[in-house]
């Protein structure tokens, strides 16, 4: 899945941008990453409620192995039916975008390093 196919998929959603990351793509809108493409699959940002909804539709979480343990990042695969329905894909993307904005707002802010004086 490349940026052009993602733009076609999300045509009813609006403008997206993609950035290469870790062998996949981060999918961005309004300055936040709301989806990712990894291992040939599209995953949407999800909280517990959205994850439960996606799970009930047969979707799976994005996870990988690191240092002998399984790591999950809060992204769930997009339902297969949404790939053939631009309105459904857009609705799911909007839900994931809201969650991505919320996660960004709740993330601890990084402090600027304190300059060293000598």
N, C-alpha and C positions, 0 to 999 in steps of 0.2 A: 504494500500500500504506500503510495507516494503522495506528495502534496497536492498534485492535480486531482487524483482520485478522491482524496479527502475533501477538497474544495467542492467537487461534484456531489459527494455524499451529503455535505452540509450546506448545500445551496440555499435551502429554506431557512437555515440558521443565520447565515451572514458570513462576514469575512473572518478567515482564520489565517494563522501563520504557523509554520512548522520550523522546528530546530532539531538538527541531528543531536542525538544523545545516546550514548551507550549502545550503539548498534541499532537503534530504533529512531523514533521521532517523537518529540514533544509537540502537542497540538495546543496552540494558544489562541485566545480571544480576549480582548480588553485587558491585555497585559498579564494574564494569568494562564497557567497550564491547566486545561480542563480535561484533557485526554492524552493518551500516549499510544503509540504503535510499537509493539515489541513481539518478537517471535511470530511475526506475520499476522497478529491480531490487534484489533482496536479495543482499547480499554477506556472507560469513563471514570472520572473522579466520583467517589461515592462516600457517603457517611453510612452509618448503620442502617437507617431506614431505607435509603436508596439501594444499598447492598442487598438488603432483604428482598426488595422488589425485584432487583435484577436476578438474584438467586432463584426466586420463584419462577422466573422465565427461562431458567436453564443456563444462566450466565455463570462465569467462573471468575475468581479473583486473580489479579496479576500477582505472581509470586516468583521468587527465584531463590536459589541456594547461595549462601555466603558464609564462609567459615564454618561449614557444617551445620548451619541452621537455616530454616526457611524464613524468608523475609517477605512481608506483604506491605504494599504501599498505599492501600486504600483506593485502588482502581479495579473496576470490574469490567469484564468483556461486554460488548454491546450485543443486544439480542439480534439474532440472525434476521428476524422479520424487519428490523429497522433499516437494514441495508437496501431493501426494496421499497421503502416508504420514506421519502424525504421529509415529510411532516413529522413522522415519528422520530426520525433521526434528529431533527431540529429540536423537538420537545425534550428528548433525552439530553442533548447537548446543552440546552438552556438550564436544565436541572443540574447537570454537572458543573456548568459555569457558575451558578449561584453557590454551589458547595466549594468551588475553587476560590471564589472571592471571600467566602466566610473563613476558609482555612488560612488564607493570606492575612486577613484581618486579625485572626486569633494567634498567629505565629508570633513568638517573642521577637522583638526588634533587636537587631544587632547594634551594639554600640560601636562607635568609631574608636579606634585605638587611641590611647592617651599618648601624646607625644612625649618622648623621653628628653629630659634636659640633662645636660652634663656640665 
